[in-house]
Amino acid sequence: MEKLLKKFLSREVIMYLIFGVLTTIVNLGTKYLLLFTVLDASNAIQLQISVVISWVVACIFAYITNRIWVFRSKTDGVLLEIAKFFSARIATLGLEMILMYIFVTALGLNSDMWVVIWTIVTQALVIISNYVLSKLFVFKDKKNKKSKDEVKKDNQ
């Protein structure tokens, strides 16, 4: 059990969680900064503009932190890695939108309580999906492979 816990709470997972929280702060900070300064939240188009801009800023922040501190990517193919990262994030954004549509709109579970519940459920699925896609698809590069000694050192 202790071995499993150590594996689950590896340096990589802990760093992913830390930078995930910071990415959320960047996302919300950007959105609210825009809405409280230059954009009007009561205007539907301006509200959506703030959502898109904050998502892009958060994705750029997440890519940089994931590349440098979480997955320690050393690839020379940065443009391909960025394209994969944004593709994965767009896919999980689509997953979130589909799940929210199904549970909140189509099934009519749209009271404040249900919206909060489904937001939490979908965010959990998105976070897990983002990690798995980043680990298996985006930051998967032969130059990223660590020696057994490096892995052992990270987990201590």
Secondary structure, DSSP 8 states (H G I E B T S, - for coil): -HHHHHHHT-HHHHHHHHHHHHHHHHHHHHHHHHHHHTS-TTSHHHHHHHHHHHHHHHHHHHHHHIIIIIS----S-HHHHHHHHHHHHHHHHHHHHHHHIIIIIIS---SHHHHHHHHHHHHHHHHHHHHHHIIIIIS--GGG---HHHHHHHT-
